[in-house]
């Protein structure tokens, strides 16, 4: 069942990517679109999962679980903002590579903090995952803005994406008894919405237009369930295995999505990456 959850998580992520790319092609302001997305996701999560049970112990001003959800929500939206900036300054290919290779962070946390282990075959599979991701990511020329190298953004999105993914593992291990999955993600997305709303109000122009409202509403549910299904998978399998599998599914699926829908071309190196990703699956499952 855990593999079905990983497939479902990757499927939601691919639908999310397709909707985002559609919005970008229509010149939408993606911060505003994502702010709507976070609100829709939060309201849906609360409607299905219920309002989270927050208990304040005597002398404790703020619940620890609430703090963790707020920090996670901040990481989610800041990761999006830095990722968008990196795409503009560094290009799509290298930015996606930094985001996908960030799976090293949750894998290391799973091994060191939660004492998970990898067999020799799974270590080989993990190596193939990194190698295949490197081959599958489209290579594009690095872009510099006003002659300033923006490579530091790649480090930021590497860390923020890694922390965002790791937060789901921490929730499953340490906070799942306090919040159910939907209630927790509802808090995360609501915090992200509040930050997005403030930033949207600061910027010039209307807060939201019709096109951004529609796209944001469509993005909300798949964005929510890409995390929910991954949490379900983490309940049944080690994070050291789940994260590499879901990342390679996302990159592999994104390659075929671009080929079939967006008329992308697949290079010989990318076909080699596809072959290596299949080998990675064989070693990891």
N, C-alpha and C positions, 0 to 999 in steps of 0.2 A: 504493500500500500504506500510505503514511503516514496517509492519511485514514481507512483502516480501523482503524488503531491508535488514532487519536483518537476514533473512534466507540466502540471497545472500552473505552478509558479512561473516556469519559463514561458508558458503560453500567455499568461497575463502580462508578463514583462514585454513580450514581443508585440502584443496588441497595444500596450502602452507606447512603445517606441514608434509603432506605425501611426498612432494618433498624434504623437508629438511631432513627427516629421510632417504629417499633413498640416498641422497648425503652423509650423515654421514655413512651409511652402506658401501659406496664405498670409505671411507677414504678420502673424499674431504676436502680441507681447507675451512671451511665455511666462514671465513672472506672474502676470495677472491671470493667465490661464491656469497656472499651477496653484495659485491662491484659491481659485474656485474649486479646483480638484481636491485640495485638502479639506475644504469645507464640506463638499459632497461626501467624501470618504468618511469624514468624522461623523456626520449626521447619520449616514447609513450604518456605520459600525455601532453607534449608540442605539439606533433603532432596533438592530438585530441582536446585539450582544448585551444591551442594557447599560445603564450608567455605572461606572466603576465604583466599587465599594472602597472608599478611602477612610481608613481608621487613623485617628490622631491619638497617639499614646500620650499619657500624662507628661507634660513638660516638653513635648515635641511639637514644634510650631508647624512644621511641614512634613507630610508623609514622605518617606523615602521613595516609595514606588512612584509617587506623583513627580518628585524631583527627577527621577530617572526618565520618566515619560517625557517631561518637558525638555530635558537635555537631548533626548533622542530626536524629538521633533525639531529642535534647533539644528541638530546635525543634519537631518534630512533636507531641510530647505536651504541651509548654507551650502551643502554639497551640490545642490542643483544650481545655485547662483554661481559658485566657483566653476562648476562644470561648463555652464553656458559661456562664462568669460573665457575659459580655456579653449573652447571650440573656436571662439572668435580670434584669439591671439595665437594659439598653437596649431589649430586645425583639428578636424574631426578624428582622423585616424589615431594620432598619438594620444589624444584626450580619452578616447574609448579604451585604448590599450592601458593607460594608467588606471582607469576605473575598473577594468576587468582583472588586471593583475593584482588589484588590492585584495583579492581573495586570500592572499598570503596572511593578512592581518587576522581574520576570523579563524583561519586554519591554525595559526600559531597560538591564538588564545584558547582554542578548543584543546590543543595538545598540552599546553603549559598550565593553564588555569584549571581545566576540568579533567586533566589526566587521561585524555583520549590517546590512543596509540594507532600507529599505521604499520601494517605489515610491509614486507619488502615489495610485494606486488602492488600494493596501494601507493607506496612511495614512487614506484616506476610510473604508475598511472598519473600521479600528481605532477611528475616531471613532464609527462606527455601533455598534460593539460596546459601548463605554462608555455610549452613549445608550440602547441597547436594554436593557442590564443595569439601568440606572437605572429604566427603565419597567417591567421585568418583576418586579423585587423587590417583594414585597407591602409596602405602607406600614402601619406600625403605630405607635401612640403611644409616644413615648420614655418609658421607665420610670426613675424615680430611686429610689435606695435611701437611706433615712434623710436625705433632702434633699441628698444629695451627687451632683453630676453625674458620671456614670461615662463620659463621652465619651472619656476617656483610654484606655479599654479598646478603643475602635474603632481608635485609632491603633496600639495594640499588636498587635491581630489583623491589621490591614492589613500591618504590617511582618513579623510572624511568618509569615503565610500567603505573603507575597511571598518571604520567605527560604526557606521550605519548597519552594516551586515552583522557585525559582532553584537550589536545591541539586541538583535533577535535571539541570539544564543544566550545572552545574559538574562533576557526576559524569561526564556524557557526554563533555564536552570534556577533562577533566583526569585522571580516575581510571578510565575504562572499560578501559584497558589493564591495570590492576592487578586489578580485580574484575570479574566478569561481573555482569549486572544483578541477578540473584537473590541472589548472595552479598552484594553491596553493600546491597540492601534488607533482607536478613536481618540484617546488622549494625545497620542503622538501627533496625529494629523491635525487635531484642533490647535495644538501649540504651534505647529508649522503654519497653519492658516493665520493665526494672530500675527505672527512675524511677517508673513507675506502681505497681509492687509496693511500693516503699518508702512512697509516699503512701497506698496502700491499707492498709498495716499500721498507719500512724499513726492512721487514722480509726477511730472506734468501730464496733462491729458485726462480723459475720462477714466474713472476707476475701472470700469469694465465695459466692453461692448458685446454685442449679441454673439459674434463669432467666437470670442474668447469664452463666453458663458457656456456655449454649446460644447465646445471642445473640452473645456475644463470639467464639465459635468460628465462627459463620456469617459474621460481619463480616470475619474475618481474611483470607480468600482474595480477595474483591473489593477490600478495602483495599490489599492487596499489588499486585494486578494493575492497579489504577487508576494506580499509579506506574510499574509495569513497562511497560505499553503506552504511556504518555506518553514514557518514555525511548526506546522503539523509534521513536516518531514523531519525536523530536528528532534521532535519527540520520539521518533522511532529509529533514528540512525545518528551516528556521530557527525558532528559539524565538520570534522576533518575530511569527511567523504562527501557530505551533502553540499558544501560550498563549491568545491571543484566541479561536481556534477552539474549543478544548476548554472554555474558560470559558463561551462562549455556548451550547455544546451542553449543558453542565451546567445552566445557568439555564433554558434553553428546555425541556430534558427535565424538569427539576424542576417547571416550571409545568404541563406536561401530566400529570405523575405526580400532582401534587396535585389536578388537575381530575378525573382518571379514577379514582383510588384513594381519595384523602382528602377528596373532596367539596368541594374548594376552588372558589371562584368566580374567573372571569377578568374583570377590569375592561376598560373600553374602552382605557385607557392600556396595559394589558398586551397587548391585541391589537395595538396600535400597536407595542409592543416586539417582538412576534413578527414583524411585517412588517419592522421595521428589522433584526432578526437575520438574516432571509433575505437582505436587501440586503447585510448585512455579509459573509455567506458568498460572495455573488456577487463582491464586491470582493476578498476575501482569497484565494480558491482560484485 
